[in-house]
Amino acid sequence: MRAIPVASQSIVSDHELRVSPATIRNEMANLEQEGYIKRQHHSAGSIPSDKGYRYYVESLGEIELPLTEQRMISHLFHQVEGELEEWLKLTAKLIAQLVQNMAIVTRPRPVNCRFQYLEIVALHELLALVVLVLRGAKIKQQLVTFDQAMSQSELSAIARKMNTEYSGLTCAQIQAKEIELSPVEKQLTSCLVKIMQTECQQDYEEPYLDGLHLMINQPEFADSQRLRSLMELIDQRSILKSIIPEGLANQGIRVIIGRENKAAEIQDYSIVISRYGLPNEATGAIGIIGPTRMPYARAISTISYLSSVLSSLANELYGEEYFHSDDN
């Protein structure tokens, strides 16, 4: 989509339409009256409104990235090391280059924290260190003070019992599990549940960003205030909270245009975003942000294809040890 005025005569000649320029102007007036296009001021040319872009996006149907580009992307992924961080960096770079806007990619995180392993280390007869390992190799530590003296052998026996009873469970499942617990075991269970609840409430880690320089070179960013508000979001590391919509729980493309965004600071932008990973286990977000004059077909096909690539790679690398629960 070009950011330059187009005369009605050019529309007729470029597309070989069998109508007059006056007919084009009349149709433009009708579109403006219906709210599909708008003017920034009376003497300015017409531009699509959010409603107009929404109509266009809904009319696109199924879009796929060209096969040659799919093959190129597959080749590039096989050239990098088999580590998630390298894949995420490459994904952000590819999106930015293919769509010429700013790409945002997050690491996958568990939908629900799951218990994997527990160790309890006696530091003093009334003090112990709880070491909780969660799925995804996340380690959390917490000091616990007891009302009675506890030996290392007693604490190790409690840890073995919890490892047997709680393996692979979420904090809600642990709370709902009906087993006989001693007062100390109840205290330790309450401790690990609180640790897991806190972890589940954590926001995404700082995302991988790429393509900011490509986006700000576009005509929309001649307005310094628009650029300043975007830079503030990035500097404050709050861009994820602004762009990830509620209900983005499942895979599938979401397109949010202009004032459809709830956050006021990004209502001059459009976002194309999707989840990737394994539903109900661990997911990340992959998206593109740019001015509402975005190449939507290009953005949607790119995000769709790369989200499927990341899902497959993450499953291949971490499918058993990261995402899946134990069979017991």
C-alpha positions in Angstrom: 0.0 0.0 0.0 1.5 3.3 -1.1 1.5 6.4 1.1 1.0 8.8 -1.8 -2.2 10.4 -3.3 -3.7 8.6 -6.3 -5.8 10.5 -8.9 -9.1 9.1 -10.1 -7.8 9.2 -13.6 -4.9 7.0 -12.6 -7.2 4.5 -11.0 -9.2 4.2 -14.2 -6.1 3.9 -16.5 -4.0 1.7 -14.2 -6.7 -0.9 -13.7 -8.3 -0.5 -17.2 -11.7 0.2 -15.7 -14.6 0.9 -18.1 -15.9 3.9 -16.1 -15.1 7.6 -16.1 -13.0 9.4 -13.4 -16.2 11.1 -12.3 -17.7 7.8 -11.5 -14.7 6.9 -9.4 -15.0 10.2 -7.5 -18.7 9.5 -6.9 -17.9 6.1 -5.5 -15.3 7.6 -3.3 -17.8 10.0 -1.9 -20.2 7.1 -1.2 -17.4 5.2 0.6 -16.6 8.3 2.7 -20.3 8.7 3.6 -20.4 5.0 4.7 -17.3 5.5 6.8 -14.9 3.3 4.8 -12.6 6.2 3.9 -11.9 9.5 5.6 -10.0 12.8 5.1 -7.5 14.2 7.6 -8.8 17.7 6.6 -11.1 19.1 3.9 -8.6 19.6 1.2 -6.7 16.4 1.8 -7.1 13.2 -0.2 -9.0 10.3 1.2 -7.4 7.5 3.1 -8.9 4.2 4.4 -10.5 4.3 7.9 -10.2 1.5 10.4 -13.6 0.3 9.1 -12.2 0.3 5.6 -9.1 -1.7 6.5 -11.3 -4.1 8.5 -13.5 -4.7 5.4 -10.4 -5.4 3.4 -8.9 -7.8 5.9 -12.1 -9.7 6.2 -12.2 -10.1 2.4 -8.8 -11.7 2.1 -9.7 -15.3 2.9 -7.0 -17.9 3.2 -3.6 -16.6 2.4 -0.3 -18.5 2.2 3.2 -17.4 2.0 4.7 -18.2 -1.5 6.3 -21.6 -1.6 9.7 -20.2 -2.6 9.7 -18.1 0.6 8.6 -21.1 2.7 11.5 -23.1 1.4 13.9 -20.2 2.0 12.7 -19.9 5.6 13.0 -23.6 6.2 16.5 -23.6 4.9 17.5 -20.7 7.2 16.1 -22.4 10.3 18.2 -25.5 9.5 21.3 -23.4 9.3 21.1 -22.0 12.9 21.9 -23.9 16.1 19.1 -26.0 17.5 18.4 -23.6 20.4 15.1 -21.8 21.0 16.8 -18.4 21.5 18.4 -18.6 18.1 15.2 -19.6 16.5 13.3 -16.7 18.1 15.9 -14.2 17.0 15.8 -15.5 13.5 12.0 -15.4 13.5 11.9 -11.7 14.5 14.5 -10.8 11.9 12.6 -12.7 9.1 9.2 -11.1 10.0 10.7 -7.6 10.0 12.4 -8.1 6.6 9.4 -9.7 5.0 6.8 -7.2 6.2 9.0 -4.1 6.6 7.6 -3.4 10.1 8.5 -4.1 13.7 8.4 -7.8 14.7 7.8 -9.0 18.3 8.5 -12.6 19.4 8.2 -13.9 23.0 9.6 -17.1 24.5 7.0 -19.8 25.2 5.9 -20.0 28.8 3.7 -22.6 30.5 0.0 -22.0 30.5 0.0 -23.6 34.0 3.0 -24.1 36.1 3.6 -27.8 36.8 5.5 -29.4 39.6 8.5 -31.4 38.6 10.8 -32.0 41.6 11.3 -30.8 45.1 14.3 -30.8 47.5 14.3 -29.6 51.1 17.7 -28.8 52.6 18.0 -28.4 56.4 19.9 -25.2 57.3 19.1 -25.3 61.0 16.8 -27.4 63.1 14.0 -24.8 62.6 15.0 -23.5 59.2 15.1 -25.2 55.7 15.6 -24.2 52.1 12.9 -25.4 49.7 14.2 -25.9 46.1 11.3 -26.4 43.7 11.9 -27.3 40.1 9.1 -26.5 37.7 8.5 -27.8 34.2 10.7 -25.9 31.7 13.7 -26.2 34.1 12.7 -23.2 36.2 14.1 -23.4 39.7 12.5 -21.5 42.6 13.9 -21.3 46.1 12.2 -20.3 49.4 13.3 -20.3 53.0 10.8 -22.0 55.4 10.8 -21.7 59.2 9.2 -24.5 61.2 7.6 -24.5 64.7 9.4 -27.8 65.6 12.9 -29.2 65.0 13.2 -31.1 61.7 16.1 -33.3 60.7 17.5 -33.7 57.2 16.2 -37.3 57.1 12.7 -36.2 58.0 12.7 -33.4 55.4 14.1 -35.8 52.7 11.2 -38.2 53.5 8.7 -35.4 53.0 10.3 -34.4 49.8 10.1 -38.0 48.5 6.4 -38.2 49.4 5.7 -34.9 47.6 7.7 -35.9 44.5 5.5 -39.0 44.3 2.2 -37.3 45.0 2.6 -34.0 43.1 4.7 -34.9 40.0 3.3 -33.2 36.9 0.5 -31.4 38.7 -0.6 -27.7 38.6 -1.0 -25.7 41.7 -4.8 -26.0 41.5 -4.5 -29.8 41.2 -2.1 -29.9 44.2 -4.6 -28.0 46.2 -7.5 -30.3 45.2 -5.6 -33.5 45.8 -6.9 -35.3 48.8 -4.1 -37.0 50.7 -3.2 -37.2 54.4 -0.7 -34.6 55.4 1.1 -33.9 58.6 1.2 -30.2 59.9 4.7 -29.8 58.4 3.7 -31.3 55.1 0.7 -29.0 54.9 3.0 -26.0 55.6 5.4 -27.1 52.8 2.5 -27.8 50.4 1.1 -24.3 51.0 4.6 -22.9 50.4 5.1 -24.6 47.0 1.6 -23.7 45.9 2.3 -20.0 46.6 5.5 -20.2 44.7 3.7 -21.8 41.7 0.8 -19.3 41.8 3.3 -16.4 41.8 5.2 -17.9 38.8 1.9 -18.4 36.9 1.1 -14.7 37.3 4.4 -13.6 35.8 4.3 -11.6 32.6 6.2 -12.7 29.5 9.9 -12.2 29.5 11.4 -9.3 27.5 10.5 -10.1 23.9 12.8 -10.2 20.9 12.3 -7.1 18.8 13.4 -6.4 15.2 12.6 -4.0 12.4 12.0 -0.8 14.4 14.2 1.1 11.9 12.2 -0.2 9.0 8.9 1.0 10.5 10.0 4.5 11.5 11.3 5.2 8.0 7.7 5.1 6.7 5.8 8.4 6.0 3.5 8.0 9.0 6.4 8.6 11.3 7.1 12.1 10.1 4.9 13.0 13.1 7.5 13.0 15.9 4.8 12.6 18.6 3.7 9.2 17.1 7.3 8.0 17.2 7.8 9.3 20.7 4.8 7.4 22.1 6.0 4.2 20.6 9.6 4.6 21.9 8.2 5.2 25.4 6.4 1.9 25.2 9.6 0.1 24.2 11.7 1.9 26.8 9.3 1.1 29.6 9.2 -2.5 28.5 5.4 -2.4 28.5 4.8 -3.0 24.8 3.6 -6.6 25.4 0.9 -5.5 27.8 -0.3 -3.0 25.2 -0.4 -5.2 22.1 -1.3 -8.7 23.3 -5.1 -8.8 23.3 -7.2 -10.6 25.9 -8.4 -14.0 24.7 -5.3 -14.8 22.7 -5.3 -18.2 24.3 -5.3 -20.4 21.2 -3.4 -20.5 18.0 -4.8 -18.5 15.1 -4.2 -15.1 13.6 -5.7 -12.0 15.2 -5.7 -8.6 13.4 -6.3 -5.5 15.5 -6.6 -2.3 13.5 -6.2 1.2 14.8 -8.8 2.1 17.4 -9.7 -1.6 17.9 -6.7 -1.6 20.1 -7.8 -1.0 23.7 -4.5 0.8 24.7 -4.7 4.4 23.6 -1.0 4.7 22.9 -1.2 2.2 20.0 -4.4 3.3 18.4 -2.5 4.7 15.4 -1.1 1.2 14.7 -2.3 -2.2 13.5 -1.2 -5.5 15.0 -1.1 -8.9 13.4 -0.4 -11.5 16.2 -0.7 -15.2 16.9 0.1 -17.7 19.5 2.6 -20.6 18.9 3.5 -23.7 20.8 1.4 -26.4 22.3 -2.1 -25.3 23.5 -2.9 -25.9 27.1 0.8 -26.6 27.8 3.2 -23.8 26.8 2.7 -21.0 24.3 4.5 -17.8 23.1 3.3 -14.9 21.0 4.5 -13.8 17.5 3.4 -10.6 15.9 4.0 -7.5 13.8 3.2 -3.9 14.6 3.0 -1.1 12.1 0.9 1.8 10.8 -2.6 1.0 9.8 -1.4 1.3 6.2 0.1 -2.2 6.6 0.5 -4.9 3.9 -2.1 -7.0 5.7 -2.0 -10.0 3.3 1.8 -10.1 3.5 1.7 -9.8 7.3 -1.0 -12.4 7.9 0.7 -15.0 5.6 4.1 -14.4 7.2 2.8 -14.6 10.8 0.7 -17.7 10.0 3.6 -19.6 8.5 6.2 -18.7 11.0 4.0 -19.4 14.0 3.5 -23.0 12.6 7.3 -23.3 12.1 8.0 -22.2 15.7 5.3 -24.6 17.0 6.9 -27.5 15.2 10.4 -26.6 16.3 9.4 -26.1 19.9 7.6 -29.4 20.0 10.6 -31.2 18.4 13.1 -29.7 20.9 11.1 -29.6 24.1 8.0 -31.7 23.4 8.7 -34.3 26.1 10.9 -32.6 28.6 9.4 -29.1 28.5 5.8 -29.3 27.5 4.5 -32.7 28.4 3.6 -34.1 31.8 5.0 -37.4 33.1 2.8 -40.4 32.6 2.5 -41.0 36.4 
